[in-house]
Amino acid sequence: MLEDVVSGYQGGSRGPEEVLKAVTGLLSFQQLHRQLLDFGAEHGIQFDQLSTEQWRRFSSLLVDILIDCPLVSELKIPVVRALSLSRDFVFSHASGQTLAFWKIDLGNGEVMAGPIF
């Protein structure tokens, strides 16, 4: 999915706002939280202790790990050369917490970035 959106952007059929929306949705910790709760409900696993505050703490700790683990393509001609997370920028939203920023290196000298909530 990510490569499709980026390929469309590089080919001129998609704008940068579409890449921002797609990557932000793909890396959404809110979506991950919902998926984890849905998985638990589907398999009879209770996540009673996964309150909003506990989820925020877990997400923050997970980001600390993922920042040190960029995904780098080993393809000779990758659509996306690397995907990484950082906390290099200050940004906020309605709930007052931004976990990190994603950064995509397109391998042609172009880099795109956006927030993760």
Rosetta blueprint (number, residue, H / E / L):
1 M L
2 L H
3 E H
4 D H
5 V H
6 V H
7 S H
8 G H
9 Y H
10 Q H
11 G H
12 G L
13 S L
14 R L
15 G L
16 P H
17 E H
18 E H
19 V H
20 L H
21 K H
22 A H
23 V H
24 T H
25 G H
26 L H
27 L L
28 S L
29 F H
30 Q H
31 Q H
32 L H
33 H H
34 R H
35 Q H
36 L H
37 L H
38 D H
39 F H
40 G H
41 A H
42 E H
43 H L
44 G L
45 I L
46 Q L
47 F L
48 D L
49 Q L
50 L L
51 S L
52 T H
53 E H
54 Q H
55 W H
56 R H
57 R H
58 F H
59 S H
60 S H
61 L H
62 L H
63 V H
64 D H
65 I H
66 L H
67 I H
68 D L
69 C L
70 P L
71 L E
72 V E
73 S L
74 E L
75 L L
76 K L
77 I L
78 P L
79 V L
80 V L
81 R L
82 A E
83 L E
84 S E
85 L E
86 S E
87 R L
88 D L
89 F L
90 V L
91 F L
92 S L
93 H L
94 A L
95 S L
96 G L
97 Q L
98 T L
99 L L
100 A E
101 F E
102 W E
103 K E
104 I E
105 D E
106 L L
107 G L
108 N L
109 G L
110 E L
111 V E
112 M E
113 A E
114 G E
115 P E
116 I E
117 F L
